[in-house]
């Protein structure tokens, strides 16, 4: 190993290397293309940093002046790219390497100036790197190694075309390394296309996958999902925790809820700017925030040293996402807890996800309020503050408290102040479906009262209970059973609350709105409950239902057997009222292709035989001919005289006989007399259409003309 790299590892406290780091640094793999698969949290970032170090440095221990990049590391997300940049910075710090990042959401001009100044290693996301290559901002001619980190995730996010473009622009003599938690078929195809004789390195841990992570599947009622998350955070009190949601809207809603409950929480999703996302992760590392609510953008490669708890508020879509989400905790030998929130309808999906991921989870209910308080007490009793000495500047104040207050008062104040620092736990449903399966406790000694209002008056338990609580200043625990009858009701009151009720009612035993109560000596007789459908006490006119006869047993038909021969045809015997004669079966109907000679020919509209040349014309069918009206013209002298329009003048007492009008004839319309009650159509010019400007009326006078003379 190069001495400067070994010194950097020693400064970071690396005594031994992880299995994947040892596998990629074997001398036999120097200069070869690698396809490496290892589980999350196994130290892949340092592994490919060690693997490409001999390729970049050669025989030297330090880098030369920065110019065109020698190595290119591509990561799927911005957070992972920035994290890889930090890891490689301290790993190559003693070797004098310049590490530059090119990620989305950052200023492009700043990145271009950094590339112009020169860099040895460039860590980038696919989209931003393609943009720099197309703008000629980066020179890939001196590239010696290309590393694809979390290659399967980049393909899932749709970066295949970008990766092919980047690898196509890189020199063919480069060294290509692909690191991923899993190697699906798409990764193997990409490796076959862009790697040369790649060596397959698969690191399998001696223990089962995620052995340092405790998986818990917690079944909750759908309406208690957020309350269950609050109780889980309070129960474990982890230094850092991540709550994963599937949508940005769920992230915003849950972040607001946790902020209102005094949790130091930050959000991480794709709708935030890069500076906001960077500040969120940095606040988790610094301890300024304790909880991070994020989408799957934080499921890959994010390394938080103090992350002890992962909560899946929404179940992941597949088993790989479940592994990567949970892999944020339990890294580098540290312990962690991964809790799945499982509503009843999602139980089968959660079981399938755990089965596909080959994980074993403990099925249980989320922590209750009592369990959270018990965990707080255990942490309080085991706190190291009990053994800490008294501060010098507070010795006098401690003596004053010890003299002024008793030990019980001091302990009470201490517990109250301790609980006030954190959010109070939430009460959850007894079961996941919201039903309380706990046995009902006995009500105890009680006294029964009769209430003078019943079902016919609109009385219900939900109206009687608040009325009695208001009258006698009682709680719902002081009232037992309530039995509403048609004309009155029965109420059970605890024996301890009876004096308070009697004093509130007074001597007349009257409650609100004239409702009176009467004390009973014992338990009232509610009457027997008859069977459903039987006579009811308040409806004596209804009798019992008639006893219907039972239906005969249904006999199933024998099963069909195709090998059984069909029975022979037997003709139906003649009826009793038919004459005694030898029975003959009816002849079969003629086929449609042949015509029955006994039937008359069909109509010519449906069937017609064409005539042959030389045949005589067919005779018409005999029938009564229709009489044709004979039109006779009247003598000329009987005709009415015509008018100007070609119409005959009206003639009283006789109907005009019309001839077919010629070209010069007028329209076919009865003429009205020109005298009273009518007008002459031909001579009336007022009813004719006259084009505008050609009428006989005088034109409207214009300005400047002499006024027309009025006709006398």
C-alpha positions as CSV (number, residue, x, y, z in Angstrom):
1,X,0.0,0.0,0.0
2,X,1.2,3.5,-0.8
3,X,2.7,5.1,2.4
4,X,0.7,8.4,2.2
5,X,-2.6,6.4,1.9
6,X,-1.6,4.2,4.8
7,X,-0.8,7.2,7.0
8,X,-4.2,8.7,6.2
9,X,-5.9,5.5,7.3
10,X,-4.0,5.4,10.5
11,X,-5.0,8.9,11.3
12,X,-8.6,8.0,10.9
13,X,-8.3,5.1,13.3
14,X,-8.4,2.2,10.7
15,X,-6.7,-0.7,12.5
16,X,-8.1,-3.4,10.2
17,X,-9.8,-3.2,6.8
18,X,-13.2,-4.5,6.0
19,X,-13.6,-7.6,3.8
20,X,-14.5,-5.6,0.7
21,X,-11.5,-3.3,1.2
22,X,-9.2,-6.3,1.5
23,X,-10.7,-8.0,-1.6
24,X,-10.2,-5.0,-4.0
25,X,-6.6,-4.3,-2.8
26,X,-5.2,-7.7,-3.7
27,X,-2.2,-7.4,-6.0
28,X,-3.7,-9.7,-8.6
29,X,-6.4,-7.1,-9.3
30,X,-4.1,-4.2,-9.9
31,X,-5.1,-2.5,-13.2
32,X,-8.1,-4.7,-13.9
33,X,-11.7,-3.6,-14.3
34,X,-13.8,-4.6,-11.3
35,X,-17.5,-5.4,-10.8
36,X,-17.9,-5.4,-7.0
37,X,-21.0,-6.2,-4.9
38,X,-21.1,-5.8,-1.2
39,X,-23.8,-5.1,1.4
40,X,-24.5,-1.5,2.6
41,X,-22.3,-0.2,5.3
42,X,-19.3,-2.3,4.4
43,X,-16.9,0.6,3.5
44,X,-17.2,0.6,-0.3
45,X,-16.2,4.3,-0.6
46,X,-12.8,3.7,1.0
47,X,-12.6,0.5,-0.9
48,X,-12.7,2.0,-4.4
49,X,-10.4,4.9,-3.1
50,X,-7.8,2.3,-2.3
51,X,-8.4,0.4,-5.5
52,X,-7.7,3.3,-7.9
53,X,-4.8,4.8,-5.8
54,X,-2.1,2.7,-7.6
55,X,-3.6,3.6,-11.0
56,X,-3.5,7.3,-10.2
57,X,-0.2,7.6,-8.4
58,X,1.8,4.8,-10.0
59,X,5.2,4.5,-8.3
60,X,4.9,8.0,-6.7
61,X,3.5,8.8,-3.2
62,X,2.1,12.2,-4.0
63,X,0.2,13.8,-6.9
64,X,1.7,16.3,-9.3
65,X,0.2,19.7,-10.2
66,X,-3.5,19.6,-10.8
67,X,-4.6,19.7,-14.4
68,X,-7.1,17.6,-16.3
69,X,-8.8,15.0,-14.0
70,X,-7.2,11.6,-13.6
71,X,-10.2,9.9,-11.9
72,X,-14.0,10.3,-12.2
73,X,-16.4,9.1,-9.5
74,X,-20.1,9.1,-10.4
75,X,-22.8,8.9,-7.7
76,X,-26.6,8.8,-8.1
77,X,-27.5,11.6,-5.6
78,X,-26.1,14.9,-4.5
79,X,-25.8,13.9,-0.9
80,X,-23.9,10.7,-1.8
81,X,-21.6,12.7,-4.1
82,X,-20.7,15.2,-1.4
83,X,-20.1,12.4,1.1
84,X,-17.8,10.6,-1.3
85,X,-15.9,13.8,-1.9
86,X,-15.3,14.2,1.9
87,X,-14.1,10.6,2.2
88,X,-11.7,10.9,-0.7
89,X,-10.5,14.3,0.5
90,X,-9.1,12.9,3.8
91,X,-8.0,9.6,2.1
92,X,-5.8,11.5,-0.4
93,X,-5.0,14.5,1.8
94,X,-1.4,13.5,2.5
95,X,-0.9,12.7,-1.2
96,X,-1.8,16.2,-2.1
97,X,-4.8,15.4,-4.3
98,X,-7.4,18.1,-5.3
99,X,-10.9,16.7,-5.2
100,X,-13.7,18.7,-7.0
101,X,-17.4,18.1,-7.0
102,X,-19.9,18.7,-9.8
103,X,-23.5,18.1,-8.6
104,X,-26.9,19.5,-9.4
105,X,-28.3,22.4,-7.5
106,X,-24.9,24.1,-7.2
107,X,-23.6,27.1,-9.1
108,X,-22.3,26.0,-12.6
109,X,-19.9,28.9,-12.9
110,X,-18.2,28.1,-9.7
111,X,-17.7,24.5,-10.8
112,X,-16.4,25.6,-14.2
113,X,-13.8,27.8,-12.5
114,X,-12.7,24.9,-10.3
115,X,-12.3,22.7,-13.3
116,X,-10.3,25.3,-15.1
117,X,-7.9,25.5,-12.1
118,X,-7.4,21.8,-12.3
119,X,-8.3,18.7,-10.3
120,X,-7.0,15.2,-9.8
121,X,-10.4,13.6,-8.8
122,X,-13.9,14.8,-9.9
123,X,-16.9,13.5,-8.0
124,X,-20.1,14.2,-9.9
125,X,-23.8,13.3,-10.5
126,X,-24.6,12.0,-14.0
127,X,-26.8,15.0,-15.1
128,X,-24.4,17.8,-14.2
129,X,-21.4,15.9,-15.5
130,X,-23.1,15.5,-18.9
131,X,-23.8,19.2,-19.0
132,X,-20.1,20.0,-18.3
133,X,-19.0,17.6,-21.0
134,X,-21.3,19.0,-23.6
135,X,-20.2,22.6,-22.8
136,X,-16.5,21.5,-23.0
137,X,-15.9,22.6,-19.4
138,X,-14.1,19.4,-18.5
139,X,-11.2,17.6,-20.3
140,X,-11.4,13.8,-20.2
141,X,-8.3,13.1,-22.3
142,X,-6.1,12.2,-19.3
143,X,-8.7,10.1,-17.5
144,X,-7.2,6.9,-16.0
145,X,-10.1,5.5,-13.9
146,X,-13.9,5.8,-13.8
147,X,-15.9,4.6,-10.7
148,X,-19.7,4.1,-10.8
149,X,-20.9,4.1,-7.2
150,X,-24.3,2.6,-6.5
151,X,-24.6,1.7,-10.2
152,X,-28.0,-0.1,-9.7
153,X,-29.5,3.0,-8.2
154,X,-28.4,5.1,-11.1
155,X,-30.1,2.8,-13.5
156,X,-33.3,2.8,-11.4
157,X,-33.3,6.6,-11.5
158,X,-33.1,6.6,-15.3
159,X,-29.4,7.6,-15.8
160,X,-28.6,4.8,-18.3
161,X,-28.3,7.2,-21.3
162,X,-26.2,9.6,-19.3
163,X,-23.8,6.9,-18.2
164,X,-23.4,5.5,-21.7
165,X,-22.6,9.1,-22.9
166,X,-20.0,9.6,-20.2
167,X,-18.3,6.3,-20.8
168,X,-18.4,6.8,-24.5
169,X,-16.6,10.2,-24.1
170,X,-13.9,8.7,-21.8
171,X,-10.7,7.2,-23.2
172,X,-10.8,3.5,-24.1
173,X,-7.6,2.9,-22.1
174,X,-9.3,3.9,-18.8
175,X,-10.0,1.5,-15.9
176,X,-13.7,1.1,-15.1
177,X,-14.9,0.0,-11.6
178,X,-18.6,-0.6,-10.7
179,X,-19.6,-0.8,-7.1
180,X,-23.2,-1.8,-6.0
181,X,-25.0,-3.5,-3.3
182,X,-26.7,-5.8,-5.8
183,X,-25.8,-6.8,-9.4
184,X,-29.0,-7.1,-11.5
185,X,-29.1,-8.1,-15.1
186,X,-29.0,-4.4,-16.3
187,X,-25.7,-3.8,-14.4
188,X,-24.2,-7.0,-15.8
189,X,-25.2,-5.9,-19.4
190,X,-23.7,-2.4,-18.8
191,X,-20.5,-4.0,-17.4
192,X,-20.2,-6.3,-20.4
193,X,-20.5,-3.3,-22.8
194,X,-18.1,-0.9,-21.2
195,X,-15.6,-3.0,-19.2
196,X,-12.8,-5.2,-20.5
197,X,-12.4,-8.6,-18.9
198,X,-14.0,-7.4,-15.7
199,X,-13.2,-9.3,-12.5
200,X,-16.2,-10.2,-10.5
201,X,-15.8,-9.5,-6.7
202,X,-18.6,-10.5,-4.5
203,X,-18.1,-10.1,-0.7
204,X,-20.4,-12.1,1.4
205,X,-20.3,-11.6,5.2
206,X,-19.8,-14.5,7.5
207,X,-23.0,-13.5,9.4
208,X,-26.4,-12.9,7.9
209,X,-27.3,-9.7,6.2
210,X,-27.7,-6.6,8.5
211,X,-26.8,-8.7,11.5
212,X,-26.3,-5.5,13.6
213,X,-29.8,-4.2,12.8
214,X,-32.8,-5.2,14.9
215,X,-35.9,-5.4,12.7
216,X,-39.3,-4.7,14.3
217,X,-42.7,-4.8,12.4
218,X,-45.2,-2.8,14.5
219,X,-48.9,-3.2,13.7
220,X,-50.8,0.0,14.3
221,X,-54.2,1.4,13.6
222,X,-54.2,3.7,10.5
223,X,-55.3,6.7,12.5
224,X,-52.5,6.1,15.1
225,X,-49.6,6.1,12.6
226,X,-48.1,9.5,13.5
227,X,-48.8,8.9,17.3
228,X,-46.9,5.6,17.0
229,X,-43.9,7.3,15.4
230,X,-43.9,9.8,18.3
231,X,-43.9,7.0,20.8
232,X,-41.1,5.1,19.0
233,X,-38.9,8.2,18.9
234,X,-39.6,8.8,22.6
235,X,-39.1,5.1,23.6
236,X,-35.6,4.8,22.0
237,X,-34.4,8.4,22.4
238,X,-31.8,7.8,19.7
239,X,-29.0,10.3,19.1
240,X,-30.0,10.5,15.4
241,X,-33.1,9.0,13.7
242,X,-34.4,9.0,10.1
243,X,-38.1,8.7,9.3
244,X,-38.7,7.6,5.7
245,X,-41.8,8.6,3.7
246,X,-42.8,7.9,0.1
247,X,-44.0,11.4,-0.9
248,X,-42.8,14.9,-0.4
249,X,-46.3,15.9,1.0
250,X,-45.9,13.2,3.7
251,X,-42.5,14.6,4.6
252,X,-43.8,18.1,5.0
253,X,-46.8,17.0,7.1
254,X,-44.8,14.8,9.4
255,X,-42.0,17.4,9.8
256,X,-44.6,20.0,10.9
257,X,-46.1,17.5,13.4
258,X,-42.8,16.7,15.0
259,X,-41.8,20.3,15.1
260,X,-45.0,21.2,17.0
261,X,-44.1,18.4,19.5
262,X,-40.7,20.0,20.4
263,X,-38.6,17.6,18.4
264,X,-35.4,19.0,16.8
265,X,-36.3,17.9,13.2
266,X,-35.1,18.6,9.7
267,X,-36.6,17.6,6.3
268,X,-34.8,16.1,3.3
269,X,-36.6,15.8,-0.1
270,X,-36.1,16.6,-3.7
271,X,-38.1,19.8,-3.5
272,X,-35.4,21.5,-1.3
273,X,-32.5,23.3,-2.7
274,X,-29.0,21.8,-2.5
275,X,-27.9,24.2,0.2
276,X,-30.9,23.3,2.3
277,X,-30.3,19.6,1.9
278,X,-26.6,20.0,2.8
279,X,-27.4,22.1,5.9
280,X,-30.0,19.5,7.0
281,X,-27.4,16.6,6.9
282,X,-24.8,18.8,8.5
283,X,-27.1,19.7,11.4
284,X,-27.6,16.0,12.0
285,X,-23.9,15.4,12.1
286,X,-23.3,18.4,14.4
287,X,-26.1,17.4,16.8
288,X,-28.2,20.5,16.2
289,X,-31.0,18.2,14.9
290,X,-32.0,14.8,16.1
291,X,-34.6,13.6,13.7
292,X,-34.6,13.7,9.9
293,X,-37.8,13.1,7.9
294,X,-36.8,12.2,4.3
295,X,-37.8,10.5,1.1
296,X,-35.8,7.8,-0.6
297,X,-33.3,10.4,-1.7
298,X,-31.5,9.7,1.6
299,X,-31.8,5.9,1.3
300,X,-28.4,5.5,-0.5
301,X,-24.9,6.0,0.8
302,X,-25.7,8.5,3.5
303,X,-23.4,7.8,6.5
304,X,-24.4,9.4,9.8
305,X,-22.1,8.1,12.6
306,X,-24.7,8.5,15.4
307,X,-27.7,7.1,13.5
308,X,-29.3,4.5,15.7
309,X,-33.0,4.4,14.5
310,X,-34.7,4.1,11.1
311,X,-38.5,4.3,11.0
312,X,-40.4,3.4,7.8
313,X,-43.5,5.6,8.1
314,X,-44.5,4.3,4.6
315,X,-43.5,0.8,3.5
316,X,-40.9,0.8,0.7
317,X,-41.8,-0.3,-2.8
318,X,-39.4,-3.2,-3.0
319,X,-37.0,-5.2,-1.0
320,X,-33.9,-3.4,-2.2
321,X,-35.2,-0.1,-1.0
322,X,-35.9,-1.7,2.4
323,X,-32.3,-2.9,2.6
324,X,-30.9,0.5,1.6
325,X,-33.2,2.4,4.0
326,X,-32.3,0.2,6.9
327,X,-28.6,0.2,5.9
328,X,-28.3,3.8,7.1
329,X,-28.0,2.4,10.6
330,X,-25.9,-0.5,11.9
331,X,-22.8,0.6,10.0
332,X,-19.2,-0.3,10.8
333,X,-20.1,-2.6,13.6
334,X,-22.6,-0.3,15.3
335,X,-26.0,-1.4,16.4
336,X,-29.3,-0.1,15.1
337,X,-33.1,-0.6,15.0
338,X,-35.3,-0.6,11.9
339,X,-39.0,-0.2,12.7
340,X,-41.7,-0.8,10.1
341,X,-45.1,0.9,10.6
342,X,-47.6,-1.7,9.4
343,X,-51.3,-0.9,9.2
344,X,-53.6,-4.0,9.1
345,X,-54.1,-3.8,5.3
346,X,-50.3,-3.7,4.7
347,X,-49.4,-6.7,6.8
348,X,-49.2,-9.1,3.8
349,X,-47.1,-6.6,1.8
350,X,-44.7,-6.2,4.8
351,X,-44.3,-10.0,5.1
352,X,-43.5,-10.3,1.4
353,X,-40.9,-7.5,1.6
354,X,-39.2,-9.1,4.6
355,X,-39.3,-12.5,2.8
356,X,-37.8,-11.1,-0.4
357,X,-35.0,-9.4,1.6
358,X,-34.4,-12.6,3.6
359,X,-34.9,-10.7,6.9
360,X,-36.5,-11.8,10.2
361,X,-38.5,-9.2,12.0
362,X,-40.2,-9.2,15.4
363,X,-43.9,-8.5,15.1
364,X,-45.3,-6.5,18.0
365,X,-47.3,-3.4,18.9
366,X,-45.8,0.1,19.1
367,X,-44.7,1.3,22.6
368,X,-47.5,2.5,24.7
369,X,-47.5,5.6,26.9
370,X,-46.8,3.5,30.0
371,X,-43.8,1.8,28.3
372,X,-42.4,5.2,27.2
373,X,-42.6,6.5,30.8
374,X,-41.0,3.3,32.1
375,X,-38.1,3.8,29.6
376,X,-37.7,7.4,30.7
377,X,-37.4,6.2,34.3
378,X,-34.8,3.6,33.4
379,X,-32.7,6.2,31.6
380,X,-33.1,8.6,34.4
381,X,-31.9,6.1,37.1
382,X,-28.9,5.0,34.9
383,X,-27.8,8.6,34.2
384,X,-24.2,9.4,35.0
385,X,-25.3,12.7,36.6
386,X,-26.0,10.9,39.9
387,X,-22.3,10.3,40.4
388,X,-21.1,13.7,39.2
389,X,-19.6,16.0,41.8
390,X,-21.2,19.3,42.8
391,X,-20.0,22.1,40.6
392,X,-17.9,24.7,42.5
393,X,-20.0,27.6,41.4
394,X,-23.2,25.9,42.4
395,X,-22.3,24.5,45.9
396,X,-24.0,27.3,47.7
397,X,-27.2,26.9,45.7
398,X,-27.3,23.1,46.3
399,X,-27.0,23.7,50.0
400,X,-29.9,26.2,49.9
401,X,-32.1,23.8,48.1
402,X,-31.3,21.0,50.5
403,X,-32.2,23.2,53.5
404,X,-35.4,24.7,52.0
405,X,-37.1,21.6,50.6
406,X,-37.6,18.1,51.7
407,X,-36.1,15.2,49.7
408,X,-39.6,14.3,48.3
409,X,-40.1,17.9,47.0
410,X,-36.7,17.9,45.4
411,X,-37.4,14.5,43.7
412,X,-40.8,15.7,42.5
413,X,-39.4,18.9,41.0
414,X,-36.6,16.9,39.4
415,X,-39.0,14.4,37.7
416,X,-41.3,17.2,36.5
417,X,-38.4,19.1,35.0
418,X,-37.0,16.0,33.4
419,X,-40.4,15.2,31.7
420,X,-40.9,18.7,30.6
421,X,-37.8,18.5,28.4
422,X,-39.4,15.9,26.1
423,X,-42.8,15.5,24.4
424,X,-45.4,13.6,26.3
425,X,-46.2,10.1,24.9
426,X,-49.5,9.4,23.1
427,X,-52.2,7.0,24.0
428,X,-52.7,4.4,21.3
429,X,-55.6,2.0,20.4
430,X,-55.6,-1.2,22.3
431,X,-55.3,-3.2,19.1
432,X,-54.4,-2.5,15.5
433,X,-58.1,-2.5,14.4
434,X,-59.1,-0.1,17.1
435,X,-61.1,-2.6,19.2
436,X,-60.4,-3.0,22.9
437,X,-60.2,-6.7,23.7
438,X,-59.5,-6.1,27.4
439,X,-62.1,-7.7,29.8
440,X,-64.6,-5.2,31.2
441,X,-64.2,-4.5,34.9
442,X,-67.1,-4.8,37.3
443,X,-69.0,-1.6,38.0
444,X,-69.2,-2.2,41.8
445,X,-72.1,-1.4,44.2
446,X,-74.8,0.6,42.5
447,X,-78.3,1.9,42.8
448,X,-80.9,1.9,40.0
449,X,-83.1,4.9,39.1
450,X,-86.1,5.3,36.8
451,X,-86.1,8.2,34.4
452,X,-89.5,9.5,33.2
453,X,-88.5,9.7,29.5
454,X,-88.1,6.9,27.0
455,X,-87.6,6.0,23.5
456,X,-90.9,7.5,22.4
457,X,-89.8,10.8,23.8
458,X,-86.5,10.7,21.9
459,X,-84.4,9.6,24.9
460,X,-81.0,7.9,24.1
461,X,-78.0,7.0,26.2
462,X,-76.0,9.8,24.6
463,X,-78.5,12.3,25.8
464,X,-79.2,10.9,29.3
465,X,-75.5,10.6,30.2
466,X,-74.5,14.3,29.7
467,X,-77.8,15.4,31.4
468,X,-77.1,13.5,34.6
469,X,-73.4,14.6,34.6
470,X,-74.5,18.2,34.4
471,X,-77.1,18.0,37.1
472,X,-75.2,16.2,39.8
473,X,-71.6,17.1,38.7
474,X,-70.7,13.5,38.0
475,X,-68.4,11.8,35.5
476,X,-69.1,9.0,33.1
477,X,-67.3,6.6,35.5
478,X,-70.1,7.2,38.1
479,X,-72.8,6.0,35.7
480,X,-73.1,2.4,34.7
481,X,-75.7,0.8,32.4
482,X,-78.4,2.7,30.7
483,X,-81.5,0.9,29.5
484,X,-83.9,2.9,27.4
485,X,-87.5,1.6,27.3
486,X,-90.4,2.9,25.1
487,X,-91.9,5.1,27.8
488,X,-89.2,5.3,30.5
489,X,-85.5,4.5,31.1
490,X,-83.3,2.8,33.7
491,X,-80.0,4.3,34.9
492,X,-77.4,2.6,37.1
493,X,-75.5,5.0,39.4
494,X,-72.5,4.1,41.6
495,X,-73.3,4.0,45.3
496,X,-70.7,6.6,46.1
497,X,-72.3,9.1,43.8
498,X,-75.9,8.6,44.9
499,X,-75.9,11.2,47.8
500,X,-74.5,13.8,45.4
501,X,-77.2,13.0,42.9
502,X,-80.0,13.1,45.5
503,X,-78.9,16.5,46.9
504,X,-78.7,17.9,43.4
505,X,-82.2,16.7,42.4
506,X,-83.9,18.0,45.5
507,X,-87.1,16.8,47.2
508,X,-89.1,16.7,43.9
509,X,-86.4,14.6,42.2
510,X,-86.6,16.7,39.0
511,X,-83.8,17.1,36.6
512,X,-83.6,19.3,33.5
513,X,-86.8,20.0,31.4
514,X,-89.1,18.4,33.9
515,X,-87.5,15.0,33.8
516,X,-88.1,13.1,37.0
517,X,-86.1,10.3,38.6
518,X,-87.3,7.6,41.0
519,X,-85.1,5.5,43.2
520,X,-85.6,1.7,43.0
521,X,-85.0,-0.7,45.7
522,X,-83.3,-3.4,43.6
523,X,-82.5,-4.3,40.0
524,X,-85.4,-3.6,37.7
525,X,-87.0,-6.4,35.7
526,X,-86.2,-5.6,32.0
527,X,-88.4,-8.5,30.8
528,X,-87.3,-11.6,28.8
529,X,-85.8,-11.0,25.4
530,X,-88.0,-12.9,22.9
531,X,-86.5,-14.5,19.8
532,X,-86.1,-12.3,16.8
533,X,-89.4,-12.2,14.9
534,X,-91.5,-13.2,18.0
535,X,-94.2,-11.1,19.6
536,X,-92.9,-7.9,21.2
537,X,-94.1,-6.5,24.6
538,X,-95.2,-3.2,23.2
539,X,-96.9,-4.7,20.1
540,X,-99.2,-7.5,21.3
541,X,-101.2,-7.4,18.0
542,X,-98.3,-9.2,16.3
543,X,-98.4,-12.9,16.5
544,X,-95.6,-15.4,15.9
545,X,-94.4,-16.1,12.4
546,X,-96.1,-19.1,10.7
547,X,-94.3,-22.3,10.7
548,X,-93.3,-22.9,7.0
549,X,-92.9,-26.4,5.8
550,X,-89.4,-27.5,5.1
551,X,-88.5,-27.8,1.5
552,X,-87.8,-31.3,0.1
553,X,-84.2,-32.4,-0.1
554,X,-82.5,-31.5,-3.4
555,X,-81.4,-34.5,-5.4
556,X,-78.4,-33.8,-7.5
557,X,-78.4,-34.9,-11.2
558,X,-76.1,-37.8,-12.1
559,X,-72.8,-36.9,-13.5
560,X,-72.5,-36.7,-17.3
561,X,-70.8,-39.7,-18.9
562,X,-69.9,-39.2,-22.6
563,X,-69.4,-43.0,-23.1
564,X,-73.0,-43.7,-22.1
565,X,-75.2,-44.3,-25.3
566,X,-78.2,-42.1,-25.8
567,X,-81.6,-43.7,-25.4
568,X,-83.5,-44.6,-28.6
569,X,-86.1,-42.2,-30.0
570,X,-89.6,-43.1,-28.9
571,X,-92.6,-41.4,-30.6
572,X,-95.1,-39.6,-28.5
573,X,-98.3,-41.6,-28.0
574,X,-101.6,-40.1,-29.4
575,X,-103.8,-38.1,-27.1
576,X,-106.9,-39.7,-25.6
577,X,-109.4,-37.4,-27.4
578,X,-107.8,-38.2,-30.9
579,X,-109.5,-40.8,-33.1
580,X,-108.0,-44.2,-32.9
581,X,-105.7,-44.6,-35.9
582,X,-102.4,-45.8,-36.6
583,X,-99.9,-43.2,-35.4
584,X,-97.5,-41.9,-38.0
585,X,-94.6,-39.6,-37.1
586,X,-94.7,-36.2,-38.7
587,X,-92.7,-35.8,-41.9
588,X,-89.6,-33.7,-41.7
589,X,-89.8,-30.1,-42.9
590,X,-88.5,-29.4,-46.4
591,X,-85.1,-27.9,-46.6
592,X,-84.7,-24.2,-47.4
593,X,-82.9,-25.0,-50.7
594,X,-86.0,-26.7,-52.3
595,X,-89.4,-25.1,-52.9
596,X,-92.6,-26.9,-51.9
597,X,-94.7,-27.4,-55.0
598,X,-97.9,-27.3,-53.0
599,X,-97.3,-23.8,-51.7
600,X,-98.3,-20.8,-53.8
601,X,-95.6,-18.7,-55.4
602,X,-94.1,-16.0,-53.2
603,X,-94.5,-12.3,-53.9
604,X,-92.4,-10.6,-56.5
605,X,-90.9,-8.5,-53.8
606,X,-89.2,-11.5,-52.2
607,X,-88.8,-14.1,-54.9
608,X,-89.2,-13.6,-58.7
609,X,-88.4,-16.0,-61.5
610,X,-86.6,-14.1,-64.4
611,X,-88.2,-14.2,-67.9
612,X,-86.6,-16.2,-70.7
613,X,-86.2,-14.8,-74.2
614,X,-89.3,-15.5,-76.3
615,X,-91.8,-15.9,-73.4
616,X,-95.1,-14.3,-73.7
617,X,-95.8,-11.4,-71.3
618,X,-97.4,-12.4,-68.1
619,X,-101.1,-11.7,-67.6
620,X,-102.1,-9.4,-64.8
621,X,-104.0,-10.8,-61.9
622,X,-107.7,-10.4,-62.2
623,X,-109.2,-7.7,-60.2
624,X,-111.6,-4.8,-60.2
625,X,-110.0,-1.8,-62.0
626,X,-109.9,1.5,-60.3
627,X,-112.0,4.2,-61.8
628,X,-110.1,7.1,-63.2
629,X,-111.8,10.5,-62.8
630,X,-112.7,12.3,-66.0
631,X,-112.0,15.9,-66.1
632,X,-114.4,18.1,-68.1
633,X,-113.9,21.8,-68.8
634,X,-116.8,24.1,-68.4
635,X,-117.9,26.2,-71.4
636,X,-116.1,29.3,-72.0
637,X,-118.9,31.5,-71.2
638,X,-119.2,30.0,-67.6
639,X,-115.7,30.7,-66.8
640,X,-114.8,33.6,-64.6
641,X,-112.8,36.5,-66.2
642,X,-109.1,36.6,-65.4
643,X,-107.5,39.5,-63.7
644,X,-104.1,41.2,-64.4
645,X,-102.2,38.5,-62.4
646,X,-103.7,35.6,-64.3
647,X,-106.1,34.7,-61.5
648,X,-109.9,34.4,-62.1
649,X,-112.1,36.9,-60.4
650,X,-114.1,35.6,-57.5
651,X,-117.6,34.6,-58.3
652,X,-120.3,34.4,-55.7
653,X,-122.1,31.1,-55.4
654,X,-119.8,29.2,-57.8
655,X,-116.4,27.6,-57.4
656,X,-113.8,28.6,-59.9
657,X,-112.4,25.8,-62.1
658,X,-108.7,26.3,-62.7
659,X,-106.8,25.3,-65.7
660,X,-103.1,24.7,-65.8
661,X,-101.5,28.1,-65.8
662,X,-99.1,29.0,-68.6
663,X,-95.9,30.9,-68.5
664,X,-97.7,34.2,-68.2
665,X,-100.1,33.0,-65.5
666,X,-99.9,34.4,-62.0
667,X,-99.4,32.5,-58.8
668,X,-101.9,29.9,-57.7
669,X,-103.7,31.8,-55.0
670,X,-107.3,32.9,-54.6
671,X,-107.8,36.5,-55.4
672,X,-109.7,38.6,-52.9
673,X,-112.2,41.2,-54.1
674,X,-110.8,44.6,-54.6
675,X,-113.6,46.2,-52.7
676,X,-114.3,46.0,-49.0
677,X,-112.6,43.2,-47.1
678,X,-110.1,42.5,-49.9
679,X,-107.6,43.9,-52.3
680,X,-106.5,43.4,-55.8
681,X,-103.2,41.6,-55.7
682,X,-102.2,42.6,-59.2
683,X,-103.1,46.3,-58.8
684,X,-101.9,46.8,-55.3
685,X,-98.3,48.1,-55.7
686,X,-97.8,48.5,-51.9
687,X,-97.4,44.8,-51.5
688,X,-94.8,44.3,-54.2
689,X,-91.1,44.1,-53.6
690,X,-89.3,47.2,-54.9
691,X,-85.5,47.3,-54.8
692,X,-84.0,50.1,-52.6
693,X,-83.4,53.3,-54.5
694,X,-85.9,52.5,-57.3
695,X,-89.2,53.2,-55.5
696,X,-91.6,55.8,-56.6
697,X,-91.3,57.7,-53.4
698,X,-89.3,60.9,-53.4
699,X,-85.7,60.7,-52.1
700,X,-84.8,62.1,-48.7
701,X,-83.6,65.7,-49.1
702,X,-80.0,66.5,-48.5
703,X,-78.6,69.5,-46.7
704,X,-78.6,72.5,-48.9
705,X,-81.4,71.4,-51.2
706,X,-84.6,73.3,-51.5
707,X,-87.5,71.6,-49.6
708,X,-89.9,69.7,-51.8
709,X,-93.2,71.2,-52.6
710,X,-96.2,69.6,-50.9
711,X,-98.8,68.3,-53.4
712,X,-102.3,69.7,-53.1
